[in-house]
Amino acid sequence: MVVIRLSRGGSKGRPFYNIVVADKRVRRDGRFIERLGFYNPVAKEGEEGLRIAQDRLAYWKSVGAQASPTVDRLIKQAAKQAA
């Protein structure tokens, strides 16, 4: 199964997440198929904290990829920011 989930990067105490499409069997920070965007929970004022490529997200969902609960929450947050 193909999933849309977060892959952690950054250093200790300064997390940074890539939103990726990956096979469910691959480890969290391992190999992925495509990078759809990023999420920076510690973004300062004026910095971009969340970006998702909506066209690619729609494509992957149309072919059956399942988003994790956290990514679902971020998708709703990005839609709210865009509106």
MOPAC internal coordinates of N, CA, C and O (Angstrom, degrees):
PM7 1SCF
backbone

  N    0.0000 0     0.00 0     0.00 0    0    0    0
  C    1.4469 1     0.00 0     0.00 0    1    0    0
  C    1.5256 1   109.04 1     0.00 0    2    1    0
  O    1.2310 1   121.37 1   -35.84 1    3    2    1
  N    1.3216 1   114.98 1   144.16 1    3    2    1
  C    1.4593 1   121.45 1   178.31 1    5    3    2
  C    1.5241 1   108.70 1   -99.13 1    6    5    3
  O    1.2310 1   120.63 1   -46.77 1    7    6    5
  N    1.3318 1   116.40 1   133.23 1    7    6    5
  C    1.4631 1   121.49 1  -178.04 1    9    7    6
  C    1.5275 1   110.34 1  -126.42 1   10    9    7
  O    1.2310 1   121.41 1   -25.88 1   11   10    9
  N    1.3179 1   114.91 1   154.12 1   11   10    9
  C    1.4622 1   122.05 1   173.55 1   13   11   10
  C    1.5180 1   105.71 1  -108.16 1   14   13   11
  O    1.2310 1   120.69 1   -62.69 1   15   14   13
  N    1.3294 1   116.29 1   117.31 1   15   14   13
  C    1.4676 1   119.86 1  -174.23 1   17   15   14
  C    1.5218 1   110.85 1  -146.65 1   18   17   15
  O    1.2310 1   121.65 1    -2.72 1   19   18   17
  N    1.3254 1   114.44 1   177.28 1   19   18   17
  C    1.4554 1   120.87 1   179.23 1   21   19   18
  C    1.5247 1   110.24 1   -92.39 1   22   21   19
  O    1.2310 1   120.91 1   -37.63 1   23   22   21
  N    1.3188 1   115.87 1   142.37 1   23   22   21
  C    1.4562 1   122.77 1   174.49 1   25   23   22
  C    1.5216 1   106.69 1  -121.36 1   26   25   23
  O    1.2310 1   119.97 1   -57.38 1   27   26   25
  N    1.3302 1   117.66 1   122.62 1   27   26   25
  C    1.4600 1   121.16 1  -172.09 1   29   27   26
  C    1.5108 1   112.31 1   -82.16 1   30   29   27
  O    1.2310 1   122.01 1   -39.27 1   31   30   29
  N    1.3167 1   113.75 1   140.73 1   31   30   29
  C    1.4548 1   121.86 1   173.79 1   33   31   30
  C    1.5186 1   107.76 1  -138.13 1   34   33   31
  O    1.2310 1   120.35 1    15.14 1   35   34   33
  N    1.3000 1   116.94 1  -164.86 1   35   34   33
  C    1.4609 1   120.24 1   179.62 1   37   35   34
  C    1.5083 1   111.86 1    84.82 1   38   37   35
  O    1.2310 1   120.99 1     5.69 1   39   38   37
  N    1.3153 1   115.72 1  -174.31 1   39   38   37
  C    1.4552 1   120.30 1  -178.62 1   41   39   38
  C    1.5201 1   110.21 1  -108.11 1   42   41   39
  O    1.2310 1   121.12 1    -2.12 1   43   42   41
  N    1.3145 1   115.46 1   177.88 1   43   42   41
  C    1.4562 1   120.85 1   179.68 1   45   43   42
  C    1.5252 1   109.40 1   -62.05 1   46   45   43
  O    1.2310 1   120.44 1   -53.26 1   47   46   45
  N    1.3248 1   116.77 1   126.74 1   47   46   45
  C    1.4497 1   121.16 1   179.95 1   49   47   46
  C    1.5186 1   114.76 1    85.08 1   50   49   47
  O    1.2310 1   119.80 1   171.21 1   51   50   49
  N    1.3464 1   117.98 1    -8.79 1   51   50   49
  C    1.4695 1   122.63 1   178.54 1   53   51   50
  C    1.5259 1   109.47 1  -132.56 1   54   53   51
  O    1.2310 1   120.30 1  -108.09 1   55   54   53
  N    1.3346 1   117.04 1    71.91 1   55   54   53
  C    1.4645 1   119.41 1  -176.15 1   57   55   54
  C    1.5270 1   112.63 1   -69.04 1   58   57   55
  O    1.2310 1   121.58 1   -29.36 1   59   58   57
  N    1.3147 1   114.57 1   150.64 1   59   58   57
  C    1.4573 1   123.36 1   175.35 1   61   59   58
  C    1.5206 1   105.96 1  -145.74 1   62   61   59
  O    1.2310 1   120.06 1   -47.34 1   63   62   61
  N    1.3119 1   117.49 1   132.66 1   63   62   61
  C    1.4579 1   120.70 1  -174.58 1   65   63   62
  C    1.5222 1   111.15 1  -121.19 1   66   65   63
  O    1.2310 1   120.83 1   -43.47 1   67   66   65
  N    1.3172 1   116.01 1   136.53 1   67   66   65
  C    1.4523 1   121.75 1   170.12 1   69   67   66
  C    1.5232 1   107.47 1   -97.51 1   70   69   67
  O    1.2310 1   120.19 1   -40.95 1   71   70   69
  N    1.3158 1   117.24 1   139.05 1   71   70   69
  C    1.4561 1   121.54 1   174.94 1   73   71   70
  C    1.5191 1   105.63 1   -92.95 1   74   73   71
  O    1.2310 1   120.78 1   -64.81 1   75   74   73
  N    1.3351 1   116.11 1   115.19 1   75   74   73
  C    1.4578 1   121.09 1  -172.25 1   77   75   74
  C    1.5267 1   111.74 1  -127.01 1   78   77   75
  O    1.2310 1   121.71 1   -22.07 1   79   78   77
  N    1.3282 1   114.34 1   157.93 1   79   78   77
  C    1.4601 1   122.47 1   171.52 1   81   79   78
  C    1.5162 1   105.27 1  -102.71 1   82   81   79
  O    1.2310 1   120.50 1   -54.87 1   83   82   81
  N    1.3322 1   116.65 1   125.13 1   83   82   81
  C    1.4621 1   120.29 1  -175.99 1   85   83   82
  C    1.5188 1   110.58 1  -146.11 1   86   85   83
  O    1.2310 1   121.03 1   -17.37 1   87   86   85
  N    1.3058 1   115.63 1   162.63 1   87   86   85
  C    1.4541 1   121.18 1   172.29 1   89   87   86
  C    1.5268 1   107.62 1   -72.79 1   90   89   87
  O    1.2310 1   120.62 1   -39.35 1   91   90   89
  N    1.3053 1   116.42 1   140.65 1   91   90   89
  C    1.4665 1   120.93 1  -176.53 1   93   91   90
  C    1.5294 1   112.55 1   -61.01 1   94   93   91
  O    1.2310 1   120.11 1   151.36 1   95   94   93
  N    1.3272 1   117.40 1   -28.64 1   95   94   93
  C    1.4647 1   121.10 1  -175.52 1   97   95   94
  C    1.5217 1   113.77 1   -79.15 1   98   97   95
  O    1.2310 1   120.20 1   166.86 1   99   98   97
  N    1.3368 1   117.22 1   -13.14 1   99   98   97
  C    1.4641 1   121.47 1  -178.08 1  101   99   98
  C    1.5243 1   109.49 1   -83.28 1  102  101   99
  O    1.2310 1   120.61 1   -35.56 1  103  102  101
  N    1.3372 1   116.45 1   144.44 1  103  102  101
  C    1.4660 1   120.26 1  -178.40 1  105  103  102
  C    1.5255 1   111.54 1   -61.70 1  106  105  103
  O    1.2310 1   120.55 1   -17.80 1  107  106  105
  N    1.3183 1   116.55 1   162.20 1  107  106  105
  C    1.4682 1   123.30 1  -171.70 1  109  107  106
  C    1.5194 1   113.69 1   -53.63 1  110  109  107
  O    1.2310 1   119.90 1   131.92 1  111  110  109
  N    1.3199 1   117.80 1   -48.08 1  111  110  109
  C    1.4592 1   121.13 1  -176.32 1  113  111  110
  C    1.5251 1   111.90 1  -102.46 1  114  113  111
  O    1.2310 1   120.57 1  -161.42 1  115  114  113
  N    1.3200 1   116.52 1    18.58 1  115  114  113
  C    1.4552 1   120.59 1  -176.70 1  117  115  114
  C    1.5164 1   113.30 1   -88.67 1  118  117  115
  O    1.2310 1   121.52 1    29.56 1  119  118  117
  N    1.3161 1   114.69 1  -150.44 1  119  118  117
  C    1.4569 1   122.72 1  -176.67 1  121  119  118
  C    1.5287 1   110.97 1   -62.08 1  122  121  119
  O    1.2310 1   120.70 1   -37.54 1  123  122  121
  N    1.3130 1   116.27 1   142.46 1  123  122  121
  C    1.4580 1   120.40 1   177.16 1  125  123  122
  C    1.5205 1   109.43 1  -136.64 1  126  125  123
  O    1.2310 1   120.78 1   -15.54 1  127  126  125
  N    1.3305 1   116.11 1   164.46 1  127  126  125
  C    1.4572 1   121.92 1  -177.64 1  129  127  126
  C    1.5295 1   110.81 1   -86.96 1  130  129  127
  O    1.2310 1   120.92 1   132.13 1  131  130  129
  N    1.3313 1   115.84 1   -47.87 1  131  130  129
  C    1.4649 1   120.14 1  -178.14 1  133  131  130
  C    1.5211 1   109.91 1  -152.33 1  134  133  131
  O    1.2310 1   120.89 1   -33.91 1  135  134  133
  N    1.3242 1   115.89 1   146.09 1  135  134  133
  C    1.4619 1   122.16 1   175.99 1  137  135  134
  C    1.5223 1   107.59 1   -97.34 1  138  137  135
  O    1.2310 1   120.43 1   -57.00 1  139  138  137
  N    1.3439 1   116.78 1   123.00 1  139  138  137
  C    1.4606 1   121.60 1  -176.98 1  141  139  138
  C    1.5206 1   113.27 1   -97.14 1  142  141  139
  O    1.2310 1   119.83 1   158.95 1  143  142  141
  N    1.3128 1   117.93 1   -21.05 1  143  142  141
  C    1.4553 1   120.22 1  -177.99 1  145  143  142
  C    1.5056 1   110.79 1   170.94 1  146  145  143
  O    1.2310 1   121.29 1    20.76 1  147  146  145
  N    1.3339 1   115.14 1  -159.24 1  147  146  145
  C    1.4612 1   119.81 1  -179.89 1  149  147  146
  C    1.5125 1   110.48 1  -146.73 1  150  149  147
  O    1.2310 1   121.51 1   -16.42 1  151  150  149
  N    1.3381 1   114.72 1   163.58 1  151  150  149
  C    1.4595 1   123.01 1   175.73 1  153  151  150
  C    1.5169 1   107.25 1  -139.79 1  154  153  151
  O    1.2310 1   121.04 1   -55.95 1  155  154  153
  N    1.3414 1   115.62 1   124.05 1  155  154  153
  C    1.4634 1   121.45 1   178.96 1  157  155  154
  C    1.5273 1   107.88 1  -118.03 1  158  157  155
  O    1.2310 1   119.65 1   -82.06 1  159  158  157
  N    1.3489 1   118.27 1    97.94 1  159  158  157
  C    1.4622 1   120.24 1  -176.57 1  161  159  158
  C    1.5220 1   114.35 1   -68.99 1  162  161  159
  O    1.2310 1   119.35 1   163.63 1  163  162  161
  N    1.3238 1   118.85 1   -16.37 1  163  162  161
  C    1.4626 1   121.30 1  -178.96 1  165  163  162
  C    1.5248 1   111.25 1  -110.37 1  166  165  163
  O    1.2310 1   120.31 1  -151.10 1  167  166  165
  N    1.3462 1   117.01 1    28.90 1  167  166  165
  C    1.4658 1   121.14 1   179.75 1  169  167  166
  C    1.5264 1   109.74 1   -65.35 1  170  169  167
  O    1.2310 1   121.07 1   -43.27 1  171  170  169
  N    1.3088 1   115.56 1   136.73 1  171  170  169
  C    1.4571 1   121.46 1   177.53 1  173  171  170
  C    1.5253 1   109.53 1   -78.76 1  174  173  171
  O    1.2310 1   121.09 1   -11.05 1  175  174  173
  N    1.3188 1   115.52 1   168.95 1  175  174  173
  C    1.4652 1   121.12 1   176.79 1  177  175  174
  C    1.5303 1   109.05 1   -60.07 1  178  177  175
  O    1.2310 1   120.64 1   -49.72 1  179  178  177
  N    1.3140 1   116.38 1   130.28 1  179  178  177
  C    1.4591 1   120.80 1  -179.24 1  181  179  178
  C    1.5148 1   113.83 1    93.25 1  182  181  179
  O    1.2310 1   119.40 1   164.51 1  183  182  181
  N    1.3288 1   118.75 1   -15.49 1  183  182  181
  C    1.4581 1   121.99 1   176.75 1  185  183  182
  C    1.5210 1   109.10 1   -90.53 1  186  185  183
  O    1.2310 1   121.43 1   -29.32 1  187  186  185
  N    1.3204 1   114.87 1   150.68 1  187  186  185
  C    1.4628 1   119.35 1   177.10 1  189  187  186
  C    1.5270 1   108.49 1   -79.00 1  190  189  187
  O    1.2310 1   120.36 1   -54.77 1  191  190  189
  N    1.3219 1   116.91 1   125.23 1  191  190  189
  C    1.4537 1   120.67 1  -177.18 1  193  191  190
  C    1.5122 1   114.78 1  -100.67 1  194  193  191
  O    1.2310 1   120.55 1   161.96 1  195  194  193
  N    1.3388 1   116.56 1   -18.04 1  195  194  193
  C    1.4614 1   120.01 1  -175.69 1  197  195  194
  C    1.5152 1   109.62 1  -151.44 1  198  197  195
  O    1.2310 1   120.62 1   -49.32 1  199  198  197
  N    1.3314 1   116.41 1   130.68 1  199  198  197
  C    1.4627 1   121.60 1   174.06 1  201  199  198
  C    1.5258 1   108.21 1  -142.73 1  202  201  199
  O    1.2310 1   120.85 1   -49.85 1  203  202  201
  N    1.3263 1   115.99 1   130.15 1  203  202  201
  C    1.4594 1   121.52 1   177.71 1  205  203  202
  C    1.5187 1   108.05 1  -133.34 1  206  205  203
  O    1.2310 1   120.17 1   -47.52 1  207  206  205
  N    1.3297 1   117.29 1   132.48 1  207  206  205
  C    1.4652 1   122.00 1   175.33 1  209  207  206
  C    1.5324 1   107.48 1   -78.34 1  210  209  207
  O    1.2310 1   120.75 1   -80.53 1  211  210  209
  N    1.3352 1   116.18 1    99.47 1  211  210  209
  C    1.4625 1   121.25 1  -173.55 1  213  211  210
  C    1.5236 1   112.60 1   -63.46 1  214  213  211
  O    1.2310 1   119.59 1   144.20 1  215  214  213
  N    1.3324 1   118.39 1   -35.80 1  215  214  213
  C    1.4593 1   120.07 1  -179.31 1  217  215  214
  C    1.5294 1   111.49 1   -65.37 1  218  217  215
  O    1.2310 1   120.46 1   137.31 1  219  218  217
  N    1.3310 1   116.73 1   -42.69 1  219  218  217
  C    1.4667 1   120.52 1   179.14 1  221  219  218
  C    1.5270 1   111.17 1   -71.06 1  222  221  219
  O    1.2310 1   120.32 1   145.54 1  223  222  221
  N    1.3372 1   116.99 1   -34.46 1  223  222  221
  C    1.4587 1   121.51 1   176.10 1  225  223  222
  C    1.5220 1   110.00 1   -62.07 1  226  225  223
  O    1.2310 1   120.22 1   135.14 1  227  226  225
  N    1.3328 1   117.18 1   -44.86 1  227  226  225
  C    1.4594 1   121.63 1   179.05 1  229  227  226
  C    1.5284 1   110.37 1   -62.59 1  230  229  227
  O    1.2310 1   120.44 1   140.39 1  231  230  229
  N    1.3375 1   116.77 1   -39.61 1  231  230  229
  C    1.4658 1   119.79 1   178.48 1  233  231  230
  C    1.5208 1   111.23 1   -62.24 1  234  233  231
  O    1.2310 1   120.29 1   129.62 1  235  234  233
  N    1.3125 1   117.05 1   -50.38 1  235  234  233
  C    1.4605 1   119.83 1  -176.70 1  237  235  234
  C    1.5224 1   112.13 1   -64.69 1  238  237  235
  O    1.2310 1   120.24 1   143.62 1  239  238  237
  N    1.3294 1   117.15 1   -36.38 1  239  238  237
  C    1.4680 1   119.28 1   176.79 1  241  239  238
  C    1.5301 1   110.40 1   -67.46 1  242  241  239
  O    1.2310 1   120.18 1   145.65 1  243  242  241
  N    1.3501 1   117.26 1   -34.35 1  243  242  241
  C    1.4663 1   120.62 1  -179.44 1  245  243  242
  C    1.5272 1   112.22 1   -68.32 1  246  245  243
  O    1.2310 1   120.29 1   153.15 1  247  246  245
  N    1.3219 1   117.06 1   -26.85 1  247  246  245
  C    1.4691 1   119.35 1   178.52 1  249  247  246
  C    1.5282 1   112.26 1   -95.42 1  250  249  247
  O    1.2310 1   120.07 1  -171.23 1  251  250  249
  N    1.3409 1   117.47 1     8.77 1  251  250  249
  C    1.4510 1   120.85 1   170.48 1  253  251  250
  C    1.5145 1   117.78 1   104.32 1  254  253  251
  O    1.2310 1   119.37 1  -171.85 1  255  254  253
  N    1.3214 1   118.81 1     8.15 1  255  254  253
  C    1.4666 1   119.98 1   178.38 1  257  255  254
  C    1.5200 1   109.62 1   -70.61 1  258  257  255
  O    1.2310 1   120.56 1   -40.95 1  259  258  257
  N    1.3221 1   116.54 1   139.05 1  259  258  257
  C    1.4631 1   122.73 1   179.40 1  261  259  258
  C    1.5272 1   109.30 1  -102.98 1  262  261  259
  O    1.2310 1   121.07 1   -47.88 1  263  262  261
  N    1.3231 1   115.57 1   132.12 1  263  262  261
  C    1.4677 1   120.32 1   178.52 1  265  263  262
  C    1.5249 1   109.59 1   -88.36 1  266  265  263
  O    1.2310 1   120.66 1   -34.90 1  267  266  265
  N    1.3293 1   116.34 1   145.10 1  267  266  265
  C    1.4549 1   120.51 1   175.86 1  269  267  266
  C    1.5338 1   108.58 1   -71.11 1  270  269  267
  O    1.2310 1   119.75 1   -19.01 1  271  270  269
  N    1.3309 1   118.08 1   160.99 1  271  270  269
  C    1.4734 1   119.93 1   179.55 1  273  271  270
  C    1.5313 1   113.22 1   -57.29 1  274  273  271
  O    1.2310 1   119.97 1   141.43 1  275  274  273
  N    1.3149 1   117.66 1   -38.57 1  275  274  273
  C    1.4597 1   120.95 1   179.71 1  277  275  274
  C    1.5247 1   110.79 1   -67.09 1  278  277  275
  O    1.2310 1   120.48 1   138.41 1  279  278  277
  N    1.3260 1   116.68 1   -41.59 1  279  278  277
  C    1.4608 1   120.06 1   178.84 1  281  279  278
  C    1.5229 1   110.06 1   -66.80 1  282  281  279
  O    1.2310 1   119.70 1   143.08 1  283  282  281
  N    1.3343 1   118.18 1   -36.92 1  283  282  281
  C    1.4677 1   120.93 1   175.27 1  285  283  282
  C    1.5279 1   110.53 1   -58.13 1  286  285  283
  O    1.2310 1   120.69 1   136.28 1  287  286  285
  N    1.3261 1   116.28 1   -43.72 1  287  286  285
  C    1.4600 1   120.89 1   178.95 1  289  287  286
  C    1.5278 1   110.47 1   -63.26 1  290  289  287
  O    1.2310 1   119.92 1   138.81 1  291  290  289
  N    1.3255 1   117.76 1   -41.19 1  291  290  289
  C    1.4604 1   121.37 1  -179.99 1  293  291  290
  C    1.5257 1   111.61 1   -68.60 1  294  293  291
  O    1.2310 1   120.16 1   145.48 1  295  294  293
  N    1.3290 1   117.29 1   -34.52 1  295  294  293
  C    1.4702 1   120.93 1   177.69 1  297  295  294
  C    1.5202 1   109.80 1   -63.45 1  298  297  295
  O    1.2310 1   120.53 1   136.33 1  299  298  297
  N    1.3220 1   116.59 1   -43.67 1  299  298  297
  C    1.4633 1   120.52 1   177.99 1  301  299  298
  C    1.5242 1   110.54 1   -64.14 1  302  301  299
  O    1.2310 1   120.46 1   140.84 1  303  302  301
  N    1.3235 1   116.72 1   -39.16 1  303  302  301
  C    1.4650 1   121.55 1   179.12 1  305  303  302
  C    1.5281 1   109.96 1   -64.95 1  306  305  303
  O    1.2310 1   119.85 1   139.02 1  307  306  305
  N    1.3379 1   117.88 1   -40.98 1  307  306  305
  C    1.4701 1   121.20 1  -179.96 1  309  307  306
  C    1.5188 1   110.56 1   -67.83 1  310  309  307
  O    1.2310 1   119.94 1   142.63 1  311  310  309
  N    1.3288 1   117.72 1   -37.37 1  311  310  309
  C    1.4670 1   121.27 1   178.03 1  313  311  310
  C    1.5278 1   110.16 1   -65.03 1  314  313  311
  O    1.2310 1   120.69 1   142.07 1  315  314  313
  N    1.3275 1   116.29 1   -37.93 1  315  314  313
  C    1.4704 1   120.82 1   178.97 1  317  315  314
  C    1.5342 1   110.89 1   -66.57 1  318  317  315
  O    1.2310 1   120.42 1   141.87 1  319  318  317
  N    1.3335 1   116.79 1   -38.13 1  319  318  317
  C    1.4656 1   121.30 1   178.49 1  321  319  318
  C    1.5277 1   111.27 1   -67.71 1  322  321  319
  O    1.2310 1   120.86 1   142.70 1  323  322  321
  N    1.3329 1   115.95 1   -37.30 1  323  322  321
  C    1.4701 1   120.60 1  -178.00 1  325  323  322
  C    1.5187 1   111.59 1   -71.27 1  326  325  323
  O    1.2310 1   120.34 1   151.01 1  327  326  325
  N    1.3247 1   116.95 1   -28.99 1  327  326  325
  C    1.4714 1   120.16 1  -177.69 1  329  327  326
  C    1.5082 1   113.32 1   -81.04 1  330  329  327
  O    1.2310 1   120.10 1   180.00 1  331  330  329

